[in-house]
Protein backbone atom coordinates (compact mmCIF):
# COMPACT_ATOMS: atom_id res chain seq x y z
CA UNK A 1 0.00 0.00 0.00
CA UNK A 2 2.77 2.40 0.90
CA UNK A 3 4.58 1.56 -2.31
CA UNK A 4 1.46 2.31 -4.31
CA UNK A 5 1.11 5.70 -2.66
CA UNK A 6 4.72 6.48 -3.47
CA UNK A 7 4.17 5.53 -7.12
CA UNK A 8 0.98 7.59 -7.34
CA UNK A 9 2.71 10.58 -5.75
CA UNK A 10 5.60 10.26 -8.15
CA UNK A 11 3.32 10.10 -11.17
CA UNK A 12 1.42 13.13 -9.91
CA UNK A 13 4.62 15.07 -9.37
CA UNK A 14 5.77 14.14 -12.86
CA UNK A 15 2.62 15.41 -14.54
CA UNK A 16 2.62 18.49 -12.37
CA UNK A 17 6.21 19.17 -13.37
CA UNK A 18 5.29 18.70 -17.01
CA UNK A 19 2.41 21.13 -16.71
CA UNK A 20 4.58 23.69 -14.98
CA UNK A 21 7.16 23.24 -17.71
CA UNK A 22 4.54 23.82 -20.38
CA UNK A 23 3.32 26.93 -18.59
CA UNK A 24 6.85 28.23 -18.28
CA UNK A 25 7.47 27.69 -21.98
CA UNK A 26 4.18 29.40 -22.84
CA UNK A 27 5.03 32.32 -20.59
CA UNK A 28 8.53 32.65 -22.06
CA UNK A 29 6.89 32.86 -25.49
CA UNK A 30 4.62 35.63 -24.22
CA UNK A 31 7.65 37.50 -22.89
CA UNK A 32 9.49 37.01 -26.18
CA UNK A 33 6.43 38.21 -28.10
CA UNK A 34 6.15 41.28 -25.89
CA UNK A 35 9.88 41.98 -26.34
CA UNK A 36 9.50 41.68 -30.10
CA UNK A 37 6.46 43.98 -30.04
CA UNK A 38 8.44 46.52 -28.02
CA UNK A 39 11.29 46.42 -30.55
CA UNK A 40 8.80 46.90 -33.39
CA UNK A 41 7.31 49.89 -31.61
CA UNK A 42 10.76 51.42 -31.19
CA UNK A 43 11.48 50.80 -34.85
CA UNK A 44 8.20 51.87 -36.46
CA UNK A 45 7.05 54.49 -33.94
CA UNK A 46 3.48 53.78 -35.02
CA UNK A 47 0.74 54.36 -32.48
CA UNK A 48 -0.81 51.01 -33.40
CA UNK A 49 2.46 49.18 -32.67
CA UNK A 50 2.93 51.03 -29.38
CA UNK A 51 -0.60 50.13 -28.28
CA UNK A 52 -0.08 46.54 -29.38
CA UNK A 53 3.09 46.24 -27.30
CA UNK A 54 1.33 47.72 -24.26
CA UNK A 55 -1.46 45.13 -24.48
CA UNK A 56 1.06 42.28 -24.53
CA UNK A 57 3.13 43.72 -21.70
CA UNK A 58 0.15 44.13 -19.36
CA UNK A 59 -0.35 40.35 -19.42
CA UNK A 60 3.13 39.63 -18.02
CA UNK A 61 4.26 39.00 -14.45
CA UNK A 62 5.14 42.06 -12.42
CA UNK A 63 8.90 41.76 -12.84
CA UNK A 64 8.81 41.57 -16.65
CA UNK A 65 5.88 43.96 -16.86
CA UNK A 66 7.73 46.60 -14.85
CA UNK A 67 10.84 46.36 -16.98
CA UNK A 68 9.08 46.46 -20.34
CA UNK A 69 6.56 49.11 -19.25
CA UNK A 70 9.45 51.32 -18.20
CA UNK A 71 10.99 50.83 -21.64
CA UNK A 72 7.71 51.74 -23.35
CA UNK A 73 7.31 54.83 -21.18
CA UNK A 74 10.81 55.86 -22.21
CA UNK A 75 9.86 55.41 -25.88
CA UNK A 76 6.79 57.59 -25.46
CA UNK A 77 8.94 60.26 -23.80
CA UNK A 78 11.49 60.04 -26.61
CA UNK A 79 8.79 60.45 -29.25
CA UNK A 80 7.21 63.37 -27.37
CA UNK A 81 10.58 65.14 -27.22
CA UNK A 82 11.29 64.43 -30.88
CA UNK A 83 7.86 65.72 -31.86
CA UNK A 84 8.29 68.86 -29.78
CA UNK A 85 11.70 69.64 -31.27
CA UNK A 86 10.54 68.80 -34.81
CA UNK A 87 7.67 71.27 -34.46
CA UNK A 88 10.04 73.93 -33.17
CA UNK A 89 12.37 73.44 -36.15
CA UNK A 90 9.42 73.40 -38.57
CA UNK A 91 8.12 76.66 -37.09
CA UNK A 92 11.56 78.20 -37.39
CA UNK A 93 11.84 77.01 -40.99
CA UNK A 94 8.60 78.77 -41.97
CA UNK A 95 10.07 82.12 -40.99
CA UNK A 96 13.84 81.90 -40.76
CA UNK A 97 15.30 84.37 -38.28
CA UNK A 98 18.29 84.42 -35.94
CA UNK A 99 16.03 84.34 -32.89
CA UNK A 100 14.02 81.46 -34.36
CA UNK A 101 17.16 79.44 -34.98
CA UNK A 102 18.43 80.09 -31.44
CA UNK A 103 15.11 78.93 -29.95
CA UNK A 104 15.15 75.79 -32.08
CA UNK A 105 18.74 75.06 -31.02
CA UNK A 106 17.69 75.26 -27.36
CA UNK A 107 14.90 72.77 -28.00
CA UNK A 108 17.38 70.53 -29.81
CA UNK A 109 19.31 70.09 -26.57
CA UNK A 110 16.41 67.95 -25.34
CA UNK A 111 17.49 65.20 -27.69
CA UNK A 112 20.49 63.66 -25.95
CA UNK A 113 19.61 59.96 -25.86
CA UNK A 114 21.21 57.50 -28.27
CA UNK A 115 17.74 56.61 -29.60
CA UNK A 116 17.23 60.25 -30.58
CA UNK A 117 20.62 60.65 -32.27
CA UNK A 118 19.43 60.16 -35.86
CA UNK A 119 16.53 62.57 -35.39
CA UNK A 120 18.81 65.12 -33.80
CA UNK A 121 21.30 64.93 -36.68
CA UNK A 122 18.51 65.33 -39.24
CA UNK A 123 17.08 68.38 -37.46
CA UNK A 124 20.55 69.87 -37.03
CA UNK A 125 21.07 69.58 -40.79
CA UNK A 126 17.83 71.50 -41.33
CA UNK A 127 18.98 74.22 -38.96
CA UNK A 128 22.37 74.38 -40.65
CA UNK A 129 20.63 74.77 -44.02
CA UNK A 130 18.44 77.52 -42.60
CA UNK A 131 21.52 79.27 -41.20
CA UNK A 132 22.95 79.21 -44.71
CA UNK A 133 19.72 80.66 -46.10
CA UNK A 134 19.88 83.41 -43.49
CA UNK A 135 23.49 84.14 -44.35
CA UNK A 136 22.62 84.35 -48.05
CA UNK A 137 19.71 86.66 -47.31
CA UNK A 138 21.99 88.95 -45.34
CA UNK A 139 24.44 88.94 -48.19
CA UNK A 140 21.68 89.72 -50.68
CA UNK A 141 20.36 92.49 -48.46
CA UNK A 142 23.85 94.00 -48.30
CA UNK A 143 24.14 93.76 -52.08
CA UNK A 144 20.73 95.37 -52.54
CA UNK A 145 21.68 98.18 -50.17
CA UNK A 146 24.89 98.68 -52.12
CA UNK A 147 22.98 98.65 -55.41
CA UNK A 148 20.53 101.20 -54.10
CA UNK A 149 23.39 103.50 -53.18
CA UNK A 150 25.09 103.02 -56.54
CA UNK A 151 21.94 103.31 -58.63
CA UNK A 152 19.89 105.73 -56.52
CA UNK A 153 20.30 108.72 -58.81
CA UNK A 154 20.46 106.88 -62.12
CA UNK A 155 17.80 106.39 -64.77
CA UNK A 156 17.10 102.66 -64.79
CA UNK A 157 15.47 100.53 -67.45
CA UNK A 158 15.04 96.78 -67.93
CA UNK A 159 14.91 94.98 -71.26
CA UNK A 160 12.87 91.78 -71.19
CA UNK A 161 12.44 89.13 -73.86
CA UNK A 162 9.61 86.60 -74.01
CA UNK A 163 8.79 83.25 -75.68
CA UNK A 164 12.34 81.96 -76.32
CA UNK A 165 14.79 80.62 -76.57
CA UNK A 166 15.01 80.47 -80.34
CA UNK A 167 18.03 78.57 -81.72
CA UNK A 168 18.64 81.20 -84.43
CA UNK A 169 17.74 84.59 -82.97
CA UNK A 170 18.51 84.19 -79.25
CA UNK A 171 22.25 83.48 -79.71
CA UNK A 172 22.45 86.61 -81.91
CA UNK A 173 20.80 88.65 -79.17
CA UNK A 174 23.17 87.28 -76.53
CA UNK A 175 26.16 88.43 -78.58
CA UNK A 176 24.66 91.91 -78.90
CA UNK A 177 23.98 92.17 -75.16
CA UNK A 178 27.46 90.90 -74.23
CA UNK A 179 29.17 93.30 -76.60
CA UNK A 180 27.23 96.24 -75.14
CA UNK A 181 27.67 95.00 -71.55
CA UNK A 182 23.90 95.12 -71.08
CA UNK A 183 22.07 92.58 -68.90
CA UNK A 184 18.52 91.55 -69.79
CA UNK A 185 15.79 89.39 -68.35
CA UNK A 186 14.55 86.44 -70.40
CA UNK A 187 11.12 84.94 -69.80
CA UNK A 188 11.46 81.49 -71.37
CA UNK A 189 8.74 79.02 -72.19
CA UNK A 190 9.20 75.67 -70.48
CA UNK A 191 8.80 73.68 -73.68
CA UNK A 192 11.47 75.80 -75.41
CA UNK A 193 13.79 75.58 -72.41
CA UNK A 194 13.44 71.81 -72.57
CA UNK A 195 14.30 71.86 -76.27
CA UNK A 196 17.27 74.25 -75.94
CA UNK A 197 18.68 73.99 -72.39
CA UNK A 198 22.16 75.02 -73.59
CA UNK A 199 20.83 78.42 -74.67
CA UNK A 200 19.06 78.92 -71.33
CA UNK A 201 22.32 78.16 -69.54
CA UNK A 202 24.22 80.55 -71.80
CA UNK A 203 21.73 83.32 -71.03
CA UNK A 204 22.35 82.91 -67.30
CA UNK A 205 26.10 82.36 -67.62
CA UNK A 206 26.46 85.67 -69.45
CA UNK A 207 24.96 87.60 -66.55
CA UNK A 208 21.37 87.77 -67.69
CA UNK A 209 18.37 86.84 -65.61
CA UNK A 210 16.25 83.91 -66.73
CA UNK A 211 12.71 83.34 -65.49
CA UNK A 212 9.75 81.39 -66.83
CA UNK A 213 6.87 82.41 -69.08
CA UNK A 214 4.91 79.25 -68.10
CA UNK A 215 5.20 75.96 -69.92
CA UNK A 216 3.46 76.58 -73.24
CA UNK A 217 1.93 80.06 -73.19
CA UNK A 218 -1.66 79.23 -72.23
CA UNK A 219 -3.85 82.05 -70.94
CA UNK A 220 -3.74 81.20 -67.25
CA UNK A 221 -7.09 82.74 -66.32
CA UNK A 222 -8.86 80.24 -68.60
CA UNK A 223 -7.40 77.24 -66.74
CA UNK A 224 -8.37 75.41 -63.57
CA UNK A 225 -6.40 76.14 -60.40
CA UNK A 226 -4.56 72.83 -60.76
CA UNK A 227 -3.66 73.57 -64.38
CA UNK A 228 -2.50 77.08 -63.47
CA UNK A 229 -0.14 75.70 -60.86
CA UNK A 230 1.25 73.08 -63.23
CA UNK A 231 1.83 75.62 -66.02
CA UNK A 232 3.68 77.98 -63.69
CA UNK A 233 5.66 75.57 -61.52
CA UNK A 234 6.80 73.12 -64.21
CA UNK A 235 8.52 75.85 -66.24
CA UNK A 236 9.92 77.64 -63.19
CA UNK A 237 11.46 74.45 -61.83
CA UNK A 238 12.98 73.48 -65.16
CA UNK A 239 14.53 76.90 -65.79
CA UNK A 240 15.99 77.02 -62.27
CA UNK A 241 17.33 73.51 -62.68
CA UNK A 242 19.10 74.44 -65.92
CA UNK A 243 20.53 77.73 -64.68
CA UNK A 244 21.31 76.61 -61.14
CA UNK A 245 19.59 79.75 -59.87
CA UNK A 246 16.53 80.24 -57.69
CA UNK A 247 14.48 82.81 -59.57
CA UNK A 248 11.21 83.38 -57.74
CA UNK A 249 9.11 85.23 -60.33
CA UNK A 250 7.48 84.49 -63.68
CA UNK A 251 5.65 86.33 -66.45
CA UNK A 252 2.05 85.32 -67.19
CA UNK A 253 1.31 84.93 -70.92
CA UNK A 254 -0.51 87.96 -72.39
CA UNK A 255 0.05 89.61 -69.00
CA UNK A 256 -3.14 87.83 -68.00
CA UNK A 257 -3.66 87.03 -64.32
CA UNK A 258 -6.23 87.02 -61.53
CA UNK A 259 -6.31 86.24 -57.83
CA UNK A 260 -6.33 82.49 -58.48
CA UNK A 261 -3.27 82.66 -60.74
CA UNK A 262 -1.28 84.62 -58.16
CA UNK A 263 -2.30 82.32 -55.30
CA UNK A 264 -1.19 79.03 -56.87
CA UNK A 265 2.50 79.46 -56.01
CA UNK A 266 4.78 81.61 -53.85
CA UNK A 267 6.22 83.25 -56.96
CA UNK A 268 5.85 86.88 -57.95
CA UNK A 269 4.44 87.89 -61.34
CA UNK A 270 6.19 90.44 -63.55
CA UNK A 271 4.47 92.20 -66.46
CA UNK A 272 5.69 95.39 -68.18
CA UNK A 273 5.18 99.12 -68.48
CA UNK A 274 6.32 99.55 -72.11
CA UNK A 275 4.99 97.24 -74.81
CA UNK A 276 6.94 97.51 -78.06
CA UNK A 277 4.23 95.53 -79.90
CA UNK A 278 7.11 94.00 -81.83
CA UNK A 279 5.02 90.97 -82.80
CA UNK A 280 2.91 93.23 -85.04
CA UNK A 281 5.79 94.21 -87.30
CA UNK A 282 8.23 92.70 -89.77
CA UNK A 283 10.93 95.37 -89.59
CA UNK A 284 12.96 96.77 -86.73
CA UNK A 285 12.27 100.49 -87.25
CA UNK A 286 8.87 100.65 -85.50
CA UNK A 287 10.23 98.59 -82.61
CA UNK A 288 13.07 101.08 -82.10
CA UNK A 289 10.62 103.96 -82.39
CA UNK A 290 8.22 102.55 -79.80
CA UNK A 291 11.01 102.19 -77.26
CA UNK A 292 12.29 105.71 -77.94
CA UNK A 293 8.77 107.12 -77.57
CA UNK A 294 7.73 105.37 -74.39
CA UNK A 295 10.95 104.68 -72.48
CA UNK A 296 11.11 106.23 -69.01
CA UNK A 297 12.93 105.81 -65.72
CA UNK A 298 11.92 102.54 -64.02
CA UNK A 299 10.37 101.06 -67.16
CA UNK A 300 10.17 97.35 -67.94
CA UNK A 301 10.24 96.95 -71.72
CA UNK A 302 8.52 94.00 -73.38
CA UNK A 303 10.09 92.40 -76.47
CA UNK A 304 10.40 88.91 -77.97
CA UNK A 305 13.68 87.19 -78.81
CA UNK A 306 11.94 84.86 -81.28
CA UNK A 307 11.51 87.59 -83.95
CA UNK A 308 14.48 88.47 -86.17
CA UNK A 309 13.35 92.11 -86.55
CA UNK A 310 13.13 92.48 -82.76
CA UNK A 311 16.65 91.16 -82.25
CA UNK A 312 17.86 93.41 -85.07
CA UNK A 313 16.35 96.40 -83.27
CA UNK A 314 18.28 95.86 -80.03
CA UNK A 315 21.64 97.44 -81.00
CA UNK A 316 19.92 100.71 -81.93
CA UNK A 317 17.69 100.59 -78.84
CA UNK A 318 20.73 100.17 -76.59
CA UNK A 319 22.58 102.98 -78.36
CA UNK A 320 19.62 105.36 -78.09
CA UNK A 321 18.90 104.64 -74.44
CA UNK A 322 22.54 104.90 -73.40
CA UNK A 323 22.68 108.26 -75.16
CA UNK A 324 19.70 109.34 -73.04
CA UNK A 325 21.57 108.38 -69.88
CA UNK A 326 19.81 105.11 -69.05
CA UNK A 327 21.46 102.32 -67.07
CA UNK A 328 20.35 98.83 -68.06
CA UNK A 329 19.50 96.43 -65.23
CA UNK A 330 17.69 93.16 -64.77
CA UNK A 331 14.09 93.10 -63.58
CA UNK A 332 15.02 91.93 -60.08
CA UNK A 333 17.59 94.72 -59.73
CA UNK A 334 15.13 97.33 -60.97
CA UNK A 335 12.42 96.23 -58.57
CA UNK A 336 14.87 95.88 -55.68
CA UNK A 337 16.03 99.47 -56.14
CA UNK A 338 12.69 101.05 -56.97
CA UNK A 339 10.24 98.91 -54.93
CA UNK A 340 12.38 97.25 -52.29
CA UNK A 341 12.18 93.88 -54.01
CA UNK A 342 9.35 91.53 -54.95
CA UNK A 343 6.87 89.90 -52.60
CA UNK A 344 5.30 86.50 -53.27
CA UNK A 345 1.90 86.41 -54.99
CA UNK A 346 2.13 90.04 -56.09
CA UNK A 347 2.30 91.44 -59.63
CA UNK A 348 4.78 94.09 -60.78
CA UNK A 349 4.82 96.32 -63.84
CA UNK A 350 7.82 98.57 -63.32
CA UNK A 351 6.98 102.26 -63.57
C-alpha positions in Angstrom: 0.0 0.0 0.0 2.8 2.4 0.9 4.6 1.6 -2.3 1.5 2.3 -4.3 1.1 5.7 -2.7 4.7 6.5 -3.5 4.2 5.5 -7.1 1.0 7.6 -7.3 2.7 10.6 -5.8 5.6 10.3 -8.1 3.3 10.1 -11.2 1.4 13.1 -9.9 4.6 15.1 -9.4 5.8 14.1 -12.9 2.6 15.4 -14.5 2.6 18.5 -12.4 6.2 19.2 -13.4 5.3 18.7 -17.0 2.4 21.1 -16.7 4.6 23.7 -15.0 7.2 23.2 -17.7 4.5 23.8 -20.4 3.3 26.9 -18.6 6.8 28.2 -18.3 7.5 27.7 -22.0 4.2 29.4 -22.8 5.0 32.3 -20.6 8.5 32.6 -22.1 6.9 32.9 -25.5 4.6 35.6 -24.2 7.6 37.5 -22.9 9.5 37.0 -26.2 6.4 38.2 -28.1 6.2 41.3 -25.9 9.9 42.0 -26.3 9.5 41.7 -30.1 6.5 44.0 -30.0 8.4 46.5 -28.0 11.3 46.4 -30.6 8.8 46.9 -33.4 7.3 49.9 -31.6 10.8 51.4 -31.2 11.5 50.8 -34.9 8.2 51.9 -36.5 7.1 54.5 -33.9 3.5 53.8 -35.0 0.7 54.4 -32.5 -0.8 51.0 -33.4 2.5 49.2 -32.7 2.9 51.0 -29.4 -0.6 50.1 -28.3 -0.1 46.5 -29.4 3.1 46.2 -27.3 1.3 47.7 -24.3 -1.5 45.1 -24.5 1.1 42.3 -24.5 3.1 43.7 -21.7 0.1 44.1 -19.4 -0.3 40.3 -19.4 3.1 39.6 -18.0 4.3 39.0 -14.5 5.1 42.1 -12.4 8.9 41.8 -12.8 8.8 41.6 -16.6 5.9 44.0 -16.9 7.7 46.6 -14.9 10.8 46.4 -17.0 9.1 46.5 -20.3 6.6 49.1 -19.2 9.4 51.3 -18.2 11.0 50.8 -21.6 7.7 51.7 -23.4 7.3 54.8 -21.2 10.8 55.9 -22.2 9.9 55.4 -25.9 6.8 57.6 -25.5 8.9 60.3 -23.8 11.5 60.0 -26.6 8.8 60.5 -29.2 7.2 63.4 -27.4 10.6 65.1 -27.2 11.3 64.4 -30.9 7.9 65.7 -31.9 8.3 68.9 -29.8 11.7 69.6 -31.3 10.5 68.8 -34.8 7.7 71.3 -34.5 10.0 73.9 -33.2 12.4 73.4 -36.1 9.4 73.4 -38.6 8.1 76.7 -37.1 11.6 78.2 -37.4 11.8 77.0 -41.0 8.6 78.8 -42.0 10.1 82.1 -41.0 13.8 81.9 -40.8 15.3 84.4 -38.3 18.3 84.4 -35.9 16.0 84.3 -32.9 14.0 81.5 -34.4 17.2 79.4 -35.0 18.4 80.1 -31.4 15.1 78.9 -29.9 15.1 75.8 -32.1 18.7 75.1 -31.0 17.7 75.3 -27.4 14.9 72.8 -28.0 17.4 70.5 -29.8 19.3 70.1 -26.6 16.4 67.9 -25.3 17.5 65.2 -27.7 20.5 63.7 -25.9 19.6 60.0 -25.9 21.2 57.5 -28.3 17.7 56.6 -29.6 17.2 60.3 -30.6 20.6 60.7 -32.3 19.4 60.2 -35.9 16.5 62.6 -35.4 18.8 65.1 -33.8 21.3 64.9 -36.7 18.5 65.3 -39.2 17.1 68.4 -37.5 20.5 69.9 -37.0 21.1 69.6 -40.8 17.8 71.5 -41.3 19.0 74.2 -39.0 22.4 74.4 -40.7 20.6 74.8 -44.0 18.4 77.5 -42.6 21.5 79.3 -41.2 22.9 79.2 -44.7 19.7 80.7 -46.1 19.9 83.4 -43.5 23.5 84.1 -44.4 22.6 84.3 -48.1 19.7 86.7 -47.3 22.0 88.9 -45.3 24.4 88.9 -48.2 21.7 89.7 -50.7 20.4 92.5 -48.5 23.8 94.0 -48.3 24.1 93.8 -52.1 20.7 95.4 -52.5 21.7 98.2 -50.2 24.9 98.7 -52.1 23.0 98.6 -55.4 20.5 101.2 -54.1 23.4 103.5 -53.2 25.1 103.0 -56.5 21.9 103.3 -58.6 19.9 105.7 -56.5 20.3 108.7 -58.8 20.5 106.9 -62.1 17.8 106.4 -64.8 17.1 102.7 -64.8 15.5 100.5 -67.5 15.0 96.8 -67.9 14.9 95.0 -71.3 12.9 91.8 -71.2 12.4 89.1 -73.9 9.6 86.6 -74.0 8.8 83.3 -75.7 12.3 82.0 -76.3 14.8 80.6 -76.6 15.0 80.5 -80.3 18.0 78.6 -81.7 18.6 81.2 -84.4 17.7 84.6 -83.0 18.5 84.2 -79.2 22.2 83.5 -79.7 22.4 86.6 -81.9 20.8 88.6 -79.2 23.2 87.3 -76.5 26.2 88.4 -78.6 24.7 91.9 -78.9 24.0 92.2 -75.2 27.5 90.9 -74.2 29.2 93.3 -76.6 27.2 96.2 -75.1 27.7 95.0 -71.5 23.9 95.1 -71.1 22.1 92.6 -68.9 18.5 91.6 -69.8 15.8 89.4 -68.3 14.6 86.4 -70.4 11.1 84.9 -69.8 11.5 81.5 -71.4 8.7 79.0 -72.2 9.2 75.7 -70.5 8.8 73.7 -73.7 11.5 75.8 -75.4 13.8 75.6 -72.4 13.4 71.8 -72.6 14.3 71.9 -76.3 17.3 74.3 -75.9 18.7 74.0 -72.4 22.2 75.0 -73.6 20.8 78.4 -74.7 19.1 78.9 -71.3 22.3 78.2 -69.5 24.2 80.5 -71.8 21.7 83.3 -71.0 22.4 82.9 -67.3 26.1 82.4 -67.6 26.5 85.7 -69.4 25.0 87.6 -66.6 21.4 87.8 -67.7 18.4 86.8 -65.6 16.3 83.9 -66.7 12.7 83.3 -65.5 9.8 81.4 -66.8 6.9 82.4 -69.1 4.9 79.3 -68.1 5.2 76.0 -69.9 3.5 76.6 -73.2 1.9 80.1 -73.2 -1.7 79.2 -72.2 -3.8 82.0 -70.9 -3.7 81.2 -67.2 -7.1 82.7 -66.3 -8.9 80.2 -68.6 -7.4 77.2 -66.7 -8.4 75.4 -63.6 -6.4 76.1 -60.4 -4.6 72.8 -60.8 -3.7 73.6 -64.4 -2.5 77.1 -63.5 -0.1 75.7 -60.9 1.3 73.1 -63.2 1.8 75.6 -66.0 3.7 78.0 -63.7 5.7 75.6 -61.5 6.8 73.1 -64.2 8.5 75.9 -66.2 9.9 77.6 -63.2 11.5 74.5 -61.8 13.0 73.5 -65.2 14.5 76.9 -65.8 16.0 77.0 -62.3 17.3 73.5 -62.7 19.1 74.4 -65.9 20.5 77.7 -64.7 21.3 76.6 -61.1 19.6 79.8 -59.9 16.5 80.2 -57.7 14.5 82.8 -59.6 11.2 83.4 -57.7 9.1 85.2 -60.3 7.5 84.5 -63.7 5.6 86.3 -66.4 2.1 85.3 -67.2 1.3 84.9 -70.9 -0.5 88.0 -72.4 0.0 89.6 -69.0 -3.1 87.8 -68.0 -3.7 87.0 -64.3 -6.2 87.0 -61.5 -6.3 86.2 -57.8 -6.3 82.5 -58.5 -3.3 82.7 -60.7 -1.3 84.6 -58.2 -2.3 82.3 -55.3 -1.2 79.0 -56.9 2.5 79.5 -56.0 4.8 81.6 -53.9 6.2 83.2 -57.0 5.8 86.9 -58.0 4.4 87.9 -61.3 6.2 90.4 -63.6 4.5 92.2 -66.5 5.7 95.4 -68.2 5.2 99.1 -68.5 6.3 99.6 -72.1 5.0 97.2 -74.8 6.9 97.5 -78.1 4.2 95.5 -79.9 7.1 94.0 -81.8 5.0 91.0 -82.8 2.9 93.2 -85.0 5.8 94.2 -87.3 8.2 92.7 -89.8 10.9 95.4 -89.6 13.0 96.8 -86.7 12.3 100.5 -87.2 8.9 100.6 -85.5 10.2 98.6 -82.6 13.1 101.1 -82.1 10.6 104.0 -82.4 8.2 102.6 -79.8 11.0 102.2 -77.3 12.3 105.7 -77.9 8.8 107.1 -77.6 7.7 105.4 -74.4 11.0 104.7 -72.5 11.1 106.2 -69.0 12.9 105.8 -65.7 11.9 102.5 -64.0 10.4 101.1 -67.2 10.2 97.4 -67.9 10.2 96.9 -71.7 8.5 94.0 -73.4 10.1 92.4 -76.5 10.4 88.9 -78.0 13.7 87.2 -78.8 11.9 84.9 -81.3 11.5 87.6 -84.0 14.5 88.5 -86.2 13.4 92.1 -86.5 13.1 92.5 -82.8 16.6 91.2 -82.3 17.9 93.4 -85.1 16.3 96.4 -83.3 18.3 95.9 -80.0 21.6 97.4 -81.0 19.9 100.7 -81.9 17.7 100.6 -78.8 20.7 100.2 -76.6 22.6 103.0 -78.4 19.6 105.4 -78.1 18.9 104.6 -74.4 22.5 104.9 -73.4 22.7 108.3 -75.2 19.7 109.3 -73.0 21.6 108.4 -69.9 19.8 105.1 -69.0 21.5 102.3 -67.1 20.3 98.8 -68.1 19.5 96.4 -65.2 17.7 93.2 -64.8 14.1 93.1 -63.6 15.0 91.9 -60.1 17.6 94.7 -59.7 15.1 97.3 -61.0 12.4 96.2 -58.6 14.9 95.9 -55.7 16.0 99.5 -56.1 12.7 101.0 -57.0 10.2 98.9 -54.9 12.4 97.2 -52.3 12.2 93.9 -54.0 9.4 91.5 -54.9 6.9 89.9 -52.6 5.3 86.5 -53.3 1.9 86.4 -55.0 2.1 90.0 -56.1 2.3 91.4 -59.6 4.8 94.1 -60.8 4.8 96.3 -63.8 7.8 98.6 -63.3 7.0 102.3 -63.6 
